[in-house]
Amino acid sequence: MKFKFLKMAFAGLVLGVSSFANSALILLVDLTVENQLTISATSGLSLATVSGSDNVGFSLMDLLGSPGFIGTLVSGSLTSANQTSDGSPILSNFGGSNNLNVWSFTGDQFMTFTAGSLAFSGQVITNVDAATYANLLAGQISGDVLAPFDNLIVTDESQASLIGTWQRVVQDVPEPSTLAIFALGLMGLASRRFMKKS
């Protein structure tokens, strides 16, 4: 009986850590439409309190497979959650890095993020050429979001703060919730118990 309790406690711990890791997810990168990049806010909370120039912005680290980004804005309401969007965020790649920088996205000259509060709201949709699309597909599937950081004005990562993580949308299949995973685990344990009695 104690062994079963330990297994259940361990499963709960794993699910709890998984939920904490997902709470740091603040941006989704959608590449499911060919030659289009969509970056959308999640309900994730900022990991740090930080402010900085909107002209520096924030960076999605290692989003690109190699340096180089060409895109044309379709629409953009992405902004830090407590501010108004200027409707025209600029996406760029500076300094020979694999990072994608987003800047000039708030209605004023500054951006702010507050630890424990919603990090972003809105989304930005950008059309890209075939080479840039291939470069995005060759990048990482997840990474850090640093602010303020742009590889041009702020070039030292130690001068920026980790405000959360980004993750690429691989499929349109929704992630099962923690509760659903827990329920499946309980059903598995119950079915195993009934099979032993037979």
Secondary structure, 3 states (H helix, E strand, C coil): CHHHHHHHHHHHHHHHHHHHHHHCEEEEEECCCCCEEEEEECCCECCCCEEEECCCCEEECCCCCCCCCCEEEEEECCEECCCCECCCCEEECCCCCCCEEEECCECCCEEEECCCCECEECEEEEEECHHHHHHHHCCCCEEEEEECCCCCCCCCHHHCEEEEEEEEECCCCCCCCHHHHHHHHHHHHHHHHHHHHC
